[in-house]
């Protein structure tokens, strides 16, 4: 890829990064149709944004998933997603274990204290959950699948532009939440060792990713890897083609459980 094409791709991608940041600033609460419009047979979807991103960064994609009939859930406690990957996965575990059925909401805190996790799961029959994750969100999702999914309530994950082998770019930013994304970090090596869950993952890979600097990019051994003709780590979330691939992948994962 020629240098001037790379420069253009970076500029366009950062336009989409700003666009996503504006969306997550404007939209504090998810649209009502995320839980009110549900088609029978459509599985629950949980959105997991990347680092420094709240759910609103993925709103464009979340809207498409919702309007296809899936109940769409967010994880407010992740905040700007700067917690460590293991801690973020624990937050995600709490969300999954406290979900209401398709037309419900997160159980209020008082209700949580009255029931055990097991009772809630049995009562609400939560199953076939699919994660849809961007960037670091995919690492959080894989950590959950490897360490917290013993009851198989989560069928799998569709990840988008996730640095499964880490990214050398992380070395340029001396912050702990970003350092753990480096190719030699302990958490990246831990995730690479858990190949048994890779078959539950669909990894969507931009043709050119300006943030994932790694030899294999977002390729994950044993997963279904789908390369899309999109240039940009953030732009990929706004691609109509990627939306279609995500919806088809959700359906496929839900049927494989």
Secondary structure, 3 states (H helix, E strand, C coil): CCHHHHHHHHHHHHHHHHHHHHHHHHCCCCCCHHHHCCCCCCCCEEEECCCCCCHHHHHHHHHHHHHCCCCEECCHHHCCCCCCHHHHHHHHHHHHHCECCCCCCECCHHHHHHCCHHHHHHHHCCCCEEEEEECHHHHHHHHHHHHCCCCCCEEEEEEECCCCCCCHHHHHCCCHHHHCCCCCCHHHHHHHHCHHHHHHEEEEEEEECCCCCCCCCCCCCCCEEEEEEEECCCHHHHCHHHHHHHHHHHHHHHHHC
